[in-house]
Amino acid sequence: MGRSATFEIVTPLAAADALWAAIASHTLPEPEWAERRHTRHSTPELCLTLVLPFSPELAELDTGHAHRPDWLSIGCVWTQCHVDAEVLRIWANSATSDMARAFEESAALQALFIHIAQTAGAQSLRLIDDWHQVRALWPRPD
């Protein structure tokens, strides 16, 4: 069995649109995503492709779909949302062991998710490994 890792973003429902917009600004356009991002319902997993500035540590994961010089794309990131009475939770799950390793070790990839969380006014961003060990990334632990 391969490794897995998940970024979990939790935001108040009132900030859901800001979170969807922040995610959309760092992913390739996906028709299904556009349809689902305005929902206030939990959704099945979607395959999203992240787009971020080139980083040598992520070069082996580049799918070549960024269509921008000095940028790379990483996918498929299996992404799911869950809505409850007060918050929206987004889970971005690694699709491969190499991607899980990048989630856990890449400063560039973690910075991207921190940026998304900050931009959206999220309550928290956590990295969860396949042993269910949790590392808080935002807000930064004291």
CORMOUR-V483083 format. One record per pair of residues at least 24 apart in sequence whose C-alpha atoms are under 10 Angstrom apart, sorted by the first residue. I is the first residue (numbers start at 1). J is the second residue. D is the distance in whole Angstrom. If there is no record, write none. Layout:
I,J,D
I,J,D
This chain:
1,97,9
2,95,9
2,96,7
2,97,5
2,98,9
2,100,9
2,130,9
3,94,9
3,95,9
3,96,7
3,97,4
3,98,8
3,99,9
3,100,6
3,101,8
3,129,8
3,130,6
3,131,9
4,93,7
4,94,6
4,95,7
4,96,7
4,97,6
4,98,9
4,99,8
4,100,5
4,101,8
4,103,9
4,104,9
4,128,9
4,129,6
4,130,5
4,131,9
4,132,10
5,91,10
5,92,8
5,93,6
5,94,6
5,95,9
5,96,9
5,97,9
5,99,8
5,100,5
5,101,8
5,102,9
5,103,6
5,104,7
5,127,7
5,128,6
5,129,4
5,130,6
5,131,9
5,132,9
5,133,10
5,134,10
6,77,9
6,78,9
6,79,9
6,90,10
6,91,6
6,92,5
6,93,4
6,94,6
6,95,10
6,100,8
6,103,8
6,104,9
6,126,8
6,127,6
6,128,5
6,129,6
6,130,8
6,132,9
6,134,10
7,79,9
7,90,8
7,91,6
7,92,5
7,93,7
7,94,9
7,103,8
7,104,9
7,110,9
7,113,8
7,114,10
7,125,7
7,126,6
7,127,5
7,128,6
7,129,9
7,134,10
7,135,10
7,136,10
7,137,9
8,79,10
8,80,10
8,81,10
8,89,7
8,90,6
8,91,5
8,92,7
8,93,9
8,113,9
8,117,10
8,124,8
8,125,6
8,126,5
8,127,6
8,128,8
8,134,10
8,136,10
8,137,10
9,81,9
9,88,8
9,89,6
9,90,5
9,91,7
9,92,9
9,113,8
9,114,9
9,116,9
9,117,7
9,120,10
9,122,7
9,123,8
9,124,6
9,125,5
9,126,7
9,127,9
9,137,10
9,138,9
10,81,10
10,82,10
10,83,10
10,87,7
10,88,6
10,89,5
10,90,7
10,91,9
10,117,8
10,120,10
10,121,9
10,122,6
10,123,6
10,124,5
10,125,7
10,126,9
11,83,10
11,86,9
11,87,6
11,88,5
11,89,7
11,90,9
11,117,8
11,120,8
11,121,7
11,122,4
11,123,5
11,124,7
11,125,9
12,83,10
12,84,10
12,85,9
12,86,6
12,87,4
12,88,6
12,89,9
12,120,10
12,121,8
12,122,7
12,123,7
13,40,8
13,83,8
13,84,9
13,85,8
13,86,6
13,87,5
13,88,6
13,89,9
13,122,10
14,86,9
14,87,8
14,88,9
14,121,10
15,87,9
15,88,9
15,120,7
15,121,7
15,122,8
15,123,10
16,40,9
16,83,10
16,87,8
16,88,7
16,89,9
16,120,8
16,121,9
16,122,9
17,120,8
18,116,9
18,117,10
18,119,7
18,120,5
18,121,8
18,122,9
19,88,9
19,89,10
19,90,9
19,116,7
19,117,7
19,118,9
19,119,8
19,120,5
19,121,8
19,122,8
20,90,10
20,116,9
20,120,8
21,116,9
21,119,9
21,120,8
22,113,10
22,115,8
22,116,5
22,117,8
22,118,9
22,119,6
22,120,6
23,48,10
23,50,9
23,90,10
23,112,10
23,113,9
23,115,10
23,116,6
23,117,9
23,119,10
23,120,9
24,48,9
24,49,10
24,50,9
24,51,10
24,116,10
25,50,9
25,51,9
25,52,10
25,116,9
26,50,6
26,51,5
26,52,7
26,73,9
26,112,8
26,113,9
26,115,10
26,116,8
27,51,5
27,52,8
27,66,9
27,73,8
27,74,9
27,75,9
27,77,10
28,65,8
28,66,8
28,67,10
28,73,8
28,74,10
28,75,10
33,79,10
36,81,10
37,81,9
39,81,10
39,83,9
40,81,9
40,82,9
40,83,6
40,84,9
40,88,8
41,81,8
41,82,7
41,83,6
41,84,8
41,88,9
42,80,8
42,81,5
42,82,4
42,83,5
42,84,8
42,88,9
42,89,9
42,90,10
43,79,9
43,80,6
43,81,6
43,82,7
43,83,9
43,90,10
44,78,10
44,79,8
44,80,6
44,81,8
44,82,9
45,77,9
45,78,6
45,79,5
45,80,4
45,81,8
45,91,9
45,92,9
45,93,9
46,76,9
46,77,8
46,78,6
46,79,5
46,80,6
46,81,9
46,92,9
47,75,7
47,76,5
47,77,6
47,78,5
47,79,6
47,80,9
47,92,9
47,93,10
47,95,9
48,74,9
48,75,6
48,76,6
48,77,5
48,78,6
48,79,7
48,80,10
48,92,9
49,73,6
49,74,5
49,75,4
49,76,5
49,77,6
49,78,9
49,79,10
50,74,5
50,75,6
50,76,8
50,77,7
50,109,9
50,112,9
51,75,9
51,109,10
51,112,9
52,108,8
52,109,8
52,112,7
53,108,8
53,109,10
53,112,9
54,108,9
55,106,9
55,107,9
55,108,7
55,109,9
56,106,10
56,108,10
57,102,8
57,105,9
57,106,7
57,107,9
57,108,8
57,109,10
58,98,10
58,99,9
58,102,7
58,103,10
58,106,8
58,107,10
58,108,8
58,109,8
60,98,9
60,99,10
61,96,10
61,98,8
61,99,7
61,102,9
74,99,8
74,109,10
75,99,9
87,122,10
87,123,9
88,122,9
89,122,10
89,124,10
89,125,10
90,125,10
91,125,10
91,126,10
91,127,10
91,128,10
92,127,10
93,127,10
93,128,9
93,129,10
94,129,10
100,128,10
100,129,8
100,130,9
101,129,10
103,127,8
103,128,9
103,129,9
104,128,9
104,129,8
104,135,10
110,137,8
111,137,9
113,137,9
113,138,9
114,138,6
114,139,9
114,140,10
